[in-house]
Amino acid sequence: MKNEKIMKSVGDKFPKFKKTAVLADNQFGEVTSEDHKKAGKWMVIYFYPKDFTFVCPTEIVEFNNNHAKFEELNAELYGVSTDTAEVHLAWKSNDPRLANLTYPLIEDTSKSLSKKLGILQPGSVAYRATFIVDPEGIIQWVNCNNDATGRNVAEVLRALEATQNPGLTGCNWQPGDNTL
């Protein structure tokens, strides 16, 4: 039987990880799967294929533009690719759009986290995948796009608020709307 990958989904535990990242202050640091849990926060972690590409910086910048909103919603925000932290730093240093990022970019050079999540492409880069993880480490929302299709960060924020809402959020629910 062919070795098939199975993407982690809603209700699954987010895999444990300990990875190097380039932090907002351009220093290298360590990020783990336990950080958001210890802080009692949600985690929004998104994966992108590669640094120094075309679609990826548009997403990274838009997540950065909305970072304060993620913080207001008690969520840690992380970006991840299979590039090294040194490459992340070089990209931040050479692309003025990325110079003032306020959240970490994590390296997954071993591809271990991408493999555990089932989002490693045949070309050995991660799919454009986003996971919303609750403070207990359980995945509550997943979205995955092909390389050519950028994410909608407003939808990630809406989904975060919907998953945090104790009520039932119907189709096209927006923050502030009544629940069912």
C-alpha positions as CSV (number, residue, x, y, z in Angstrom):
1,M,0.0,0.0,0.0
2,K,1.2,3.5,-0.9
3,N,2.5,5.6,2.0
4,E,-0.2,8.2,2.3
5,K,0.1,11.4,4.4
6,I,-2.8,12.3,6.6
7,M,-3.2,15.9,7.5
8,K,-3.9,16.8,11.1
9,S,-7.4,18.2,11.5
10,V,-9.9,19.5,14.0
11,G,-9.9,17.6,17.2
12,D,-6.3,16.4,16.8
13,K,-3.6,17.3,19.3
14,F,-1.1,19.7,17.7
15,P,2.3,17.9,17.6
16,K,4.9,18.8,20.1
17,F,7.8,20.8,18.7
18,K,10.8,22.8,19.8
19,K,12.2,25.0,17.0
20,T,14.6,27.9,16.4
21,A,13.0,31.1,15.3
22,V,13.9,34.6,14.3
23,L,12.1,36.8,16.8
24,A,10.6,40.2,16.4
25,D,13.9,41.8,17.6
26,N,15.8,39.9,14.9
27,Q,17.4,37.7,17.6
28,F,17.3,33.9,17.4
29,G,15.2,32.2,20.1
30,E,13.4,29.0,20.8
31,V,9.6,28.5,20.3
32,T,7.8,25.4,21.6
33,S,4.4,23.9,21.3
34,E,4.1,24.4,25.1
35,D,4.6,28.2,25.0
36,H,1.0,29.2,24.2
37,K,-0.4,26.6,26.7
38,K,1.8,27.9,29.5
39,A,0.5,31.4,28.8
40,G,-3.1,30.2,28.6
41,K,-3.4,31.4,25.1
42,W,-4.6,30.2,21.7
43,M,-2.0,29.6,18.9
44,V,-2.4,30.6,15.3
45,I,0.4,29.0,13.4
46,Y,0.7,29.3,9.6
47,F,3.0,27.6,7.2
48,Y,4.3,29.0,3.9
49,P,6.4,27.3,1.2
50,K,9.6,29.4,1.0
51,D,11.3,32.6,1.9
52,F,12.2,35.0,-1.0
53,T,9.0,34.2,-3.0
54,F,6.1,36.2,-4.3
55,V,2.8,35.2,-2.5
56,C,4.4,34.5,0.9
57,P,5.5,38.1,1.8
58,T,2.0,39.4,1.0
59,E,0.6,37.0,3.7
60,I,3.4,37.6,6.2
61,V,2.8,41.4,5.9
62,E,-0.9,41.0,6.3
63,F,-0.6,38.8,9.4
64,N,1.8,41.5,10.8
65,N,-0.7,44.2,10.0
66,N,-3.2,42.3,12.1
67,H,-0.9,41.0,14.8
68,A,-2.4,43.3,17.4
69,K,-5.9,41.9,16.7
70,F,-4.5,38.3,17.3
71,E,-3.0,39.5,20.6
72,E,-6.4,41.1,21.6
73,L,-7.9,37.7,20.9
74,N,-5.4,36.0,23.3
75,A,-3.5,34.3,20.5
76,E,0.1,33.7,19.9
77,L,1.0,34.1,16.2
78,Y,3.8,32.2,14.4
79,G,4.9,31.9,10.8
80,V,6.8,28.7,9.7
81,S,8.6,27.5,6.6
82,T,11.2,24.8,5.9
83,D,13.9,27.5,5.5
84,T,16.4,28.2,8.3
85,A,16.1,31.0,10.8
86,E,19.2,32.5,9.2
87,V,17.4,32.7,5.9
88,H,14.3,34.2,7.6
89,L,16.6,36.9,9.1
90,A,18.2,37.5,5.7
91,W,14.8,37.9,4.1
92,K,13.6,40.3,6.8
93,S,16.9,42.2,6.4
94,N,16.6,42.5,2.6
95,D,12.9,43.1,2.1
96,P,11.7,46.4,3.6
97,R,8.1,45.0,3.8
98,L,9.3,42.4,6.4
99,A,11.7,44.6,8.4
100,N,9.2,45.4,11.2
101,L,7.6,42.0,11.8
102,T,6.3,41.8,15.3
103,Y,6.0,38.0,15.6
104,P,8.4,35.0,15.2
105,L,9.2,33.2,12.0
106,I,10.0,29.6,12.9
107,E,12.4,27.3,11.0
108,D,11.4,23.7,10.2
109,T,14.5,22.7,8.3
110,S,14.2,19.1,9.6
111,K,10.7,19.2,8.1
112,S,9.6,17.2,11.2
113,L,6.7,19.5,12.1
114,S,5.5,19.7,8.5
115,K,5.6,15.9,8.3
116,K,3.8,15.4,11.6
117,L,1.1,17.8,10.4
118,G,0.8,16.0,7.0
119,I,1.4,19.2,5.1
120,L,4.8,18.5,3.5
121,Q,4.6,18.7,-0.3
122,P,6.4,16.2,-2.5
123,G,8.9,19.1,-3.3
124,S,9.8,19.1,0.4
125,V,8.3,22.5,1.3
126,A,5.2,23.0,3.4
127,Y,1.8,23.6,2.0
128,R,0.2,27.0,2.7
129,A,-1.6,25.7,5.8
130,T,-3.0,27.5,8.9
131,F,-3.9,26.0,12.2
132,I,-5.9,27.5,15.1
133,V,-5.0,25.7,18.3
134,D,-6.8,26.1,21.6
135,P,-5.0,26.6,25.0
136,E,-5.0,22.9,25.6
137,G,-3.2,22.2,22.4
138,I,-6.2,20.8,20.4
139,I,-6.6,21.9,16.7
140,Q,-9.9,23.8,16.4
141,W,-9.6,25.1,12.8
142,V,-7.5,24.2,9.7
143,N,-7.1,25.8,6.3
144,C,-4.8,24.7,3.5
145,N,-4.2,26.3,0.1
146,N,-2.1,25.5,-2.9
147,D,1.1,27.5,-3.5
148,A,-0.5,30.0,-5.9
149,T,-3.5,30.9,-3.6
150,G,-2.8,33.3,-0.8
151,R,-4.7,33.2,2.5
152,N,-7.4,35.6,3.7
153,V,-6.1,36.9,7.1
154,A,-9.5,38.5,7.9
155,E,-11.0,35.0,7.6
156,V,-8.4,33.6,9.9
157,L,-9.3,36.3,12.5
158,R,-13.1,35.6,12.0
159,A,-12.5,31.9,12.4
160,L,-10.5,32.5,15.6
161,E,-13.3,34.6,17.1
162,A,-15.9,32.0,16.0
163,T,-14.0,29.1,17.5
164,Q,-13.6,31.1,20.8
165,N,-17.3,31.9,20.8
166,P,-19.3,29.7,23.2
167,G,-22.4,29.9,21.0
168,L,-23.2,28.4,17.6
169,T,-22.0,30.7,14.8
170,G,-24.1,30.3,11.7
171,C,-23.1,30.7,8.1
172,N,-21.4,34.1,7.4
173,W,-21.3,34.9,11.1
174,Q,-19.2,38.0,11.9
175,P,-17.9,39.1,15.2
176,G,-20.6,41.0,17.0
177,D,-23.4,39.0,15.3
178,N,-25.9,37.0,17.4
179,T,-25.3,33.3,17.7
180,L,-27.9,30.6,17.0
